[in-house]
Amino acid sequence: MALTEIAVRTARAASIDRKLADDRGFDLLVTARGSKFWRLQYGIDGKEKKLAFGSSPEVGLKEARNRRGSARKAGETGNDPSTAKREARIARQFSASNNL
């Protein structure tokens, strides 16, 4: 069953970390301390990987689903979304250091 905004907002910490599933490997991880993280579990080249999309409430349900869709499209074309995310972060850091 798909998550709703209300379910995301009202999710509370338990004694252990738990996942609230949304769709095909996409979930909200609620930690024992109460933090909430959007994650996608996917496979590429026979390996299981996880990709984080940010924390709730900074990243809402709609935005997290948009990011999930983009990552799935990249994965279907054979590109690893976590590699693309890492390369984009490195490029941002490099351009920021060159602007000094």
C-alpha positions in Angstrom: 0.0 0.0 0.0 1.3 3.4 -0.9 2.3 5.9 1.8 0.4 9.0 2.4 1.5 12.5 3.7 -0.4 11.8 6.9 1.4 8.5 7.5 4.8 10.1 6.9 4.0 13.0 9.2 2.7 10.8 12.0 5.4 8.1 11.8 7.1 7.8 15.2 10.3 6.2 16.5 10.1 2.7 17.9 12.6 0.7 19.8 14.3 -0.4 16.6 14.7 1.0 13.1 11.7 0.3 10.8 10.8 0.8 7.2 7.5 2.1 5.9 7.2 0.7 2.4 5.8 2.7 -0.5 6.4 1.0 -3.8 8.9 -1.5 -5.4 11.9 -1.0 -3.0 11.1 2.6 -2.1 10.6 3.3 1.6 10.8 5.7 4.5 13.3 4.5 7.1 12.2 5.7 10.6 15.2 5.3 13.0 15.0 4.5 16.7 16.0 8.1 17.4 13.1 9.5 15.2 14.9 10.5 12.1 13.2 9.8 8.8 15.1 9.0 5.6 13.8 8.3 2.0 15.6 5.3 0.4 15.4 3.2 -2.7 16.7 -0.3 -2.8 17.5 -1.4 -6.3 19.7 -3.9 -8.2 22.2 -3.2 -11.0 24.7 -5.6 -12.5 23.6 -8.3 -10.2 24.4 -6.2 -7.0 21.9 -4.9 -4.5 22.3 -1.2 -3.8 20.6 1.5 -1.8 20.2 5.2 -2.7 19.1 7.9 -0.3 17.0 10.8 -1.3 17.1 13.0 1.8 15.3 13.2 5.0 11.7 14.0 5.8 10.4 16.7 6.2 13.1 18.5 4.2 12.2 16.3 1.2 8.4 15.7 1.0 6.7 12.6 -0.3 6.0 14.1 -3.7 9.6 15.2 -4.2 10.9 11.9 -3.0 8.7 10.1 -5.5 10.0 12.4 -8.3 13.6 11.6 -7.3 12.7 7.9 -7.2 11.3 8.1 -10.7 14.4 9.8 -12.1 16.6 7.2 -10.4 14.5 4.3 -11.9 14.7 5.8 -15.4 18.5 6.1 -15.1 18.7 2.5 -13.8 16.6 1.2 -16.7 19.0 2.8 -19.2 21.9 0.9 -17.6 23.3 3.9 -15.6 23.9 3.5 -11.9 21.9 6.3 -10.1 24.2 6.2 -7.1 27.3 6.7 -9.4 25.6 9.6 -11.1 24.7 11.2 -7.8 28.3 10.9 -6.5 29.7 12.3 -9.7 27.3 15.3 -9.5 28.4 16.0 -5.9 32.1 15.9 -6.9 31.5 18.2 -9.8 29.7 20.7 -7.5 32.6 20.6 -5.0 35.1 21.0 -7.7 33.3 24.1 -9.2 32.9 25.6 -5.8 36.6 25.3 -5.0 37.5 26.9 -8.4 35.4 29.9 -7.7 37.6 31.2 -4.9 
